[in-house]
Amino acid sequence: MTKGKSKIEIKNKRASFEYEYIESFTAGIILTGTEIKSIRAGKASLSDSYCYFVNKELYVKNMHIADYWWGTFNAHDPRRDRKLLLNKKELNRLFRGSREKGLTIIATRLFIAENGFAKLNISLAKGKREYDKRHTIKENDLRRESDRNL
């Protein structure tokens, strides 16, 4: 694949409805075997995925990358935990943030960078309450209505 603008962008649409983003980071992912080929084919899902720490290293859990059609015995486990690559300063910031009550780290967007590597946008997020969700829906409806009137 030639380096350049990639059209692969997999979003976690539900996350913006369920969470309020506080801070965002872009992380690299350690992939094995045919996982990158499945991502380039658009066969990945971020629904219900979140990040957690093990021994000061950040992992993403429940990110589904489907089996590659032409893969053989090197096939990967679709829902395995994958290590994320961030620098130490970002990891410490996320670790301190995730220890606060009500905050979690969620995966928001998976994409292929200009250099050809898979990247994952993650966010430190706070869960929305029911009335916050209704307020967000109301704001979106008002914004759409005003755009129609222009």
C-alpha positions in Angstrom: 0.0 0.0 0.0 1.4 3.4 -0.9 1.9 5.9 1.8 -0.5 8.8 1.7 -4.0 9.6 2.6 -5.9 6.6 4.0 -9.7 6.4 4.0 -9.8 3.9 6.8 -11.5 5.5 9.9 -13.4 3.4 12.3 -15.3 5.3 15.0 -16.9 4.5 18.3 -20.2 6.4 17.7 -21.8 5.2 20.9 -18.9 6.6 23.0 -19.8 10.3 22.3 -23.4 9.7 23.5 -22.4 7.8 26.6 -19.3 9.8 27.7 -18.1 13.3 28.0 -14.5 13.6 26.7 -12.1 15.3 29.0 -8.7 14.8 27.3 -7.7 12.9 24.1 -4.5 11.1 23.0 -3.3 9.3 19.9 -1.6 6.0 20.6 0.1 3.3 18.4 -1.1 -0.3 18.6 1.0 -3.4 18.7 -0.6 -5.8 16.1 0.3 -9.3 15.2 -0.1 -11.3 12.0 -3.0 -10.4 9.8 -4.6 -7.8 12.1 -3.3 -4.8 10.0 -4.8 -6.3 6.8 -8.2 -6.7 8.5 -8.0 -3.1 9.7 -7.1 -1.9 6.2 -10.1 -3.8 4.9 -12.3 -2.0 7.4 -13.1 -5.1 9.5 -12.8 -3.7 13.0 -15.1 -2.5 15.7 -14.6 -0.3 18.7 -18.0 -0.8 20.4 -17.6 -1.7 24.1 -13.9 -1.2 24.0 -12.0 0.4 26.9 -8.4 0.7 28.2 -6.8 -0.4 31.4 -3.4 -0.5 33.0 -1.2 -3.5 33.8 2.2 -2.9 35.3 2.3 0.7 34.0 1.4 -0.4 30.5 -1.8 0.5 28.8 -3.9 -2.1 27.0 -7.2 -1.9 25.0 -9.8 -4.6 25.8 -12.8 -5.7 23.6 -11.5 -4.1 20.4 -12.8 -6.5 17.7 -10.6 -7.1 14.6 -12.2 -9.7 12.4 -10.2 -12.6 11.0 -8.5 -12.0 7.7 -10.1 -13.9 4.8 -6.8 -15.1 3.4 -5.1 -15.8 6.7 -3.9 -19.3 7.4 -2.5 -20.8 10.6 -1.2 -17.3 11.6 -4.8 -16.1 12.3 -5.3 -13.9 15.3 -7.8 -13.9 18.2 -10.3 -11.3 17.2 -10.9 -9.9 20.8 -7.5 -10.2 22.3 -6.0 -7.4 24.5 -3.7 -5.2 22.5 -0.9 -3.1 24.0 -1.0 0.7 23.3 2.1 2.7 22.7 2.4 6.1 24.4 5.2 8.0 25.9 5.8 7.9 29.7 4.4 11.4 30.3 1.1 10.6 28.6 0.9 7.2 30.4 1.4 8.9 33.8 -1.2 11.5 33.0 -3.7 8.8 31.9 -2.9 6.7 35.0 -3.6 9.5 37.4 -6.8 10.4 35.6 -8.1 6.9 35.5 -7.7 6.6 39.3 -10.2 9.4 39.8 -13.7 8.4 40.6 -16.0 8.3 37.6 -13.3 8.6 34.9 -12.4 5.9 32.4 -10.3 5.6 29.3 -12.2 4.7 26.1 -11.2 4.1 22.5 -12.9 6.6 20.2 -11.3 6.2 16.7 -9.1 3.8 14.8 -7.4 5.0 11.7 -4.4 4.4 9.5 -1.8 7.2 9.8 0.0 8.8 6.8 3.1 6.6 7.5 0.9 3.4 7.2 0.7 2.5 10.9 -2.5 1.9 12.7 -3.3 4.5 15.4 -6.0 4.6 18.0 -7.5 7.8 19.5 -8.3 7.3 23.2 -10.0 9.7 25.6 -10.1 10.1 29.3 -13.9 10.3 29.7 -16.6 10.8 32.3 -19.9 8.9 32.0 -23.0 11.0 31.2 -26.1 10.9 33.3 -29.5 10.4 31.8 -30.4 14.2 31.9 -27.0 15.0 30.3 -27.9 12.7 27.4 -31.3 14.3 27.0 -29.6 17.8 27.0 -27.1 16.6 24.3 -30.0 15.3 22.1 -31.9 18.6 22.6 -28.8 20.7 21.6 -28.2 18.6 18.5 -31.9 18.9 17.4 -31.8 22.7 17.9 -28.5 22.9 15.9 -30.0 20.9 13.0 -33.2 23.0 13.0 -31.2 26.2 12.9 -29.1 24.8 10.0 -32.2 24.0 8.1 -33.6 27.5 8.5 -30.4 29.1 7.0 
